[in-house]
Amino acid sequence: MGRPPDPARRERTLARATDYVLGHGLAGLSLRPLAAALDTSPRMLLYDFGSKQELVAAVLAEARRRGATRLADHLPAEAGSPEERLRGIWAWISAPERAAFVRLFFEVHADGLAHPENYPQQAEAITGWFPTLGAAFREIATGPDDTVTPTLVMAVIRGLLFDLTTTGDRHRTDRALDRFCELIRN
């Protein structure tokens, strides 16, 4: 009779695998080096997650969950104007200590465009932020079911993050955010 599943071990492995992927990216991810880095075996990774694709999906979901939770924790729910919250989001997400998360975000989106079959829940990487962003920008939203305002805010932040990650031009991207803040103020 086989060993019964250990949900606590799976959660520990998922946390460590997420840290590994945030540090190394997904490109060329192989189970052997990942297992060695986690002090486990490829067989145990497959036992806990079923397949490499399921492991990657769980890691990406965990990375998104961490990002959304940390952002929500970082933003005071009732304090400040929409502009102040937007500036807070930008300062938090564009900080150098979040660079690994941002790189992974763009790596997954780029690979997902070329190989959508590998990311069946890719849309959730976008729509999963709607509750957090909708709550943060409720004063400029058209109502509780407004998905357009979070989409616009996310598109601006994502575009500026891509620009900043690619060019390193903090001054220009910060100024572009200033301009967007002027637009939402009016």
VEXDREN-2710 file (C-alpha; in Angstrom, 1 decimal):
% VEXDREN-2710
k/r/px/py/pz
1/MET/0.0/0.0/0.0
2/GLY/1.4/3.4/-1.0
3/ARG/2.1/6.3/1.3
4/PRO/-1.0/8.5/1.9
5/PRO/-0.8/12.1/0.6
6/ASP/0.7/14.7/2.9
7/PRO/-1.0/18.0/2.2
8/ALA/1.4/19.9/4.6
9/ARG/4.4/18.5/2.6
10/ARG/2.8/19.6/-0.6
11/GLU/2.2/23.1/0.7
12/ARG/5.8/23.4/1.9
13/THR/7.1/22.1/-1.4
14/LEU/4.8/24.6/-3.3
15/ALA/6.1/27.5/-1.2
16/ARG/9.7/26.5/-1.9
17/ALA/9.1/25.8/-5.6
18/THR/7.5/29.2/-5.9
19/ASP/10.5/30.8/-4.3
20/TYR/12.7/28.9/-6.7
21/VAL/10.8/29.9/-9.8
22/LEU/10.7/33.5/-8.7
23/GLY/14.4/33.4/-8.4
24/HIS/15.2/31.5/-11.6
25/GLY/12.3/31.9/-13.9
26/LEU/10.4/29.3/-15.8
27/ALA/12.6/29.2/-19.0
28/GLY/14.2/25.7/-19.1
29/LEU/12.6/24.6/-15.8
30/SER/13.4/20.9/-15.4
31/LEU/12.2/18.7/-12.6
32/ARG/15.6/17.3/-11.7
33/PRO/17.3/20.6/-10.9
34/LEU/14.2/21.9/-9.2
35/ALA/13.9/18.7/-7.1
36/ALA/17.6/18.9/-6.2
37/ALA/17.2/22.6/-5.1
38/LEU/14.2/21.6/-2.9
39/ASP/15.9/18.5/-1.4
40/THR/13.4/16.2/-2.8
41/SER/13.1/13.9/-5.9
42/PRO/11.4/14.4/-9.3
43/ARG/9.2/11.4/-8.4
44/MET/8.0/13.2/-5.2
45/LEU/7.2/16.3/-7.2
46/LEU/5.1/14.3/-9.6
47/TYR/3.5/12.4/-6.6
48/ASP/2.5/15.7/-5.0
49/PHE/1.5/17.6/-8.2
50/GLY/0.6/15.0/-10.7
51/SER/2.6/16.5/-13.6
52/LYS/5.1/19.2/-14.4
53/GLN/2.3/21.3/-15.9
54/GLU/0.2/21.0/-12.8
55/LEU/3.3/21.9/-10.7
56/VAL/3.9/25.0/-12.8
57/ALA/0.2/26.0/-12.7
58/ALA/0.3/25.7/-8.8
59/VAL/3.5/27.7/-8.6
60/LEU/2.0/30.5/-10.8
61/ALA/-1.2/30.5/-8.8
62/GLU/0.8/30.8/-5.6
63/ALA/2.9/33.6/-7.1
64/ARG/-0.3/35.5/-8.1
65/ARG/-1.8/34.9/-4.7
66/ARG/1.3/36.2/-2.9
67/GLY/1.4/39.2/-5.1
68/ALA/-2.3/40.0/-4.6
69/THR/-2.1/39.4/-0.9
70/ARG/1.0/41.6/-0.4
71/LEU/-0.5/44.4/-2.5
72/ALA/-3.8/44.3/-0.6
73/ASP/-1.9/44.3/2.7
74/HIS/0.2/47.2/1.4
75/LEU/-2.7/49.4/0.5
76/PRO/-4.8/51.0/3.2
77/ALA/-8.4/50.2/2.2
78/GLU/-9.9/53.6/3.2
79/ALA/-7.0/56.0/3.1
80/GLY/-6.2/58.4/0.4
81/SER/-7.5/59.3/-3.0
82/PRO/-7.5/57.0/-6.0
83/GLU/-4.4/58.9/-7.2
84/GLU/-2.6/58.2/-3.9
85/ARG/-3.6/54.6/-4.1
86/LEU/-2.4/54.4/-7.7
87/ARG/1.0/55.9/-6.7
88/GLY/1.2/53.5/-3.8
89/ILE/0.6/50.5/-6.1
90/TRP/3.2/51.8/-8.5
91/ALA/5.8/52.4/-5.8
92/TRP/5.2/49.0/-4.3
93/ILE/5.1/46.9/-7.5
94/SER/7.9/48.7/-9.3
95/ALA/10.3/48.5/-6.3
96/PRO/13.5/46.6/-7.0
97/GLU/12.6/43.9/-4.5
98/ARG/9.6/42.9/-6.7
99/ALA/11.7/42.6/-9.8
100/ALA/11.7/38.8/-9.7
101/PHE/7.9/38.7/-9.6
102/VAL/7.6/41.2/-12.4
103/ARG/10.0/39.3/-14.6
104/LEU/8.1/36.1/-14.0
105/PHE/4.8/37.8/-14.8
106/PHE/6.2/38.9/-18.2
107/GLU/7.9/35.6/-18.9
108/VAL/4.6/33.8/-18.3
109/HIS/2.6/36.2/-20.4
110/ALA/5.1/36.0/-23.3
111/ASP/5.2/32.2/-23.2
112/GLY/1.5/32.1/-22.9
113/LEU/1.0/34.0/-26.1
114/ALA/3.2/31.4/-27.9
115/HIS/1.9/28.4/-26.0
116/PRO/-1.6/29.1/-24.6
117/GLU/-2.1/25.3/-24.1
118/ASN/0.5/25.5/-21.3
119/TYR/-1.4/28.1/-19.4
120/PRO/-5.1/27.2/-19.4
121/GLN/-5.8/29.7/-16.6
122/GLN/-3.8/32.6/-18.1
123/ALA/-6.9/34.9/-18.0
124/GLU/-7.0/34.5/-14.3
125/ALA/-3.6/36.2/-14.1
126/ILE/-5.5/39.3/-15.3
127/THR/-8.9/38.9/-13.8
128/GLY/-7.7/37.7/-10.5
129/TRP/-6.6/41.3/-9.7
130/PHE/-10.0/42.8/-10.4
131/PRO/-11.3/42.5/-6.8
132/THR/-8.2/44.1/-5.3
133/LEU/-8.1/46.9/-8.0
134/GLY/-11.8/47.4/-8.0
135/ALA/-11.8/48.0/-4.3
136/ALA/-8.8/50.3/-4.5
137/PHE/-10.5/52.4/-7.2
138/ARG/-14.2/52.2/-6.3
139/GLU/-14.5/56.0/-6.3
140/ILE/-13.8/56.2/-10.0
141/ALA/-15.5/52.9/-10.9
142/THR/-18.9/52.9/-12.5
143/GLY/-20.3/50.4/-10.0
144/PRO/-19.5/47.2/-8.1
145/ASP/-19.4/45.1/-11.3
146/ASP/-17.1/47.5/-13.2
147/THR/-14.3/45.5/-14.7
148/VAL/-13.3/48.3/-17.1
149/THR/-11.7/50.5/-14.5
150/PRO/-9.5/47.7/-13.0
151/THR/-8.6/46.7/-16.6
152/LEU/-7.5/50.2/-17.4
153/VAL/-5.5/50.6/-14.2
154/MET/-3.9/47.2/-14.7
155/ALA/-3.1/48.0/-18.4
156/VAL/-1.3/51.2/-17.5
157/ILE/0.7/49.7/-14.6
158/ARG/1.5/46.6/-16.7
159/GLY/2.7/48.8/-19.6
160/LEU/4.8/51.0/-17.4
161/LEU/6.3/47.9/-15.6
162/PHE/7.2/46.4/-19.0
163/ASP/8.8/49.7/-20.0
164/LEU/10.7/50.0/-16.7
165/THR/11.8/46.4/-16.8
166/THR/13.0/46.7/-20.4
167/THR/14.6/50.1/-20.3
168/GLY/15.4/50.7/-16.7
169/ASP/14.2/54.3/-17.2
170/ARG/12.7/55.0/-13.8
171/HIS/12.4/58.8/-14.3
172/ARG/10.4/58.6/-17.6
173/THR/8.1/55.8/-16.3
174/ASP/7.4/57.7/-13.1
175/ARG/6.6/60.8/-15.1
176/ALA/4.2/58.7/-17.3
177/LEU/2.5/57.6/-14.1
178/ASP/2.2/61.2/-13.1
179/ARG/0.5/62.0/-16.4
180/PHE/-2.0/59.2/-15.9
181/CYS/-2.7/60.4/-12.4
182/GLU/-3.5/63.8/-13.9
183/LEU/-6.0/62.2/-16.2
184/ILE/-7.8/60.3/-13.5
185/ARG/-7.9/63.4/-11.3
186/ASN/-10.0/65.3/-14.0
END
